[in-house]
Amino acid sequence: FRCHIARKRSNRQRGKRWLTVAPLASNAIQTRWRGILGRRKAGQKSEEKRQQYRCRAEASIRIQSWCRMLQAKQLKLLLLCRWFTSELNRFRSAITIQCAWRIQQGAKVLKFLKVEFLEHQELQ
């Protein structure tokens, strides 16, 4: 009989305690759940930020490589123009030297032909 009375008293006290603890427990559960949701949301936002950063980094790398490509093309064109200019000058120099050589050789041949012509004229 004593056990029965003690059990009833304990059940009543547990019920009273539950009535006083239940609102606190629901607050604790809600607090923890909101914390979980907040951490999830913060993780999603940080992942979005990382993704935006990656996209910006990839875009900036693409723009930089495109600019470097344009600079390389301009440099290649400049070097090609310089090379063509030097080749043109080399060819002009060669032509000038050839012209001078041919003039000198032509003058020698002309002088020789004049001498022969005059000798031939004197013989007739």
QUICORFEN-V630251 format. One record per run of one state. SS is the DSSP state (@ for helix, = for strand, . for the rest). FROM is the first residue (numbers start at 1). LEN is the number of residues. Records with the same first field share a line. If there is no record, write none. Layout:
# QUICORFEN-V630251
SS: FROM-LEN + FROM-LEN
This chain:
# QUICORFEN-V630251
.: 1-1 + 124-1
@: 2-122
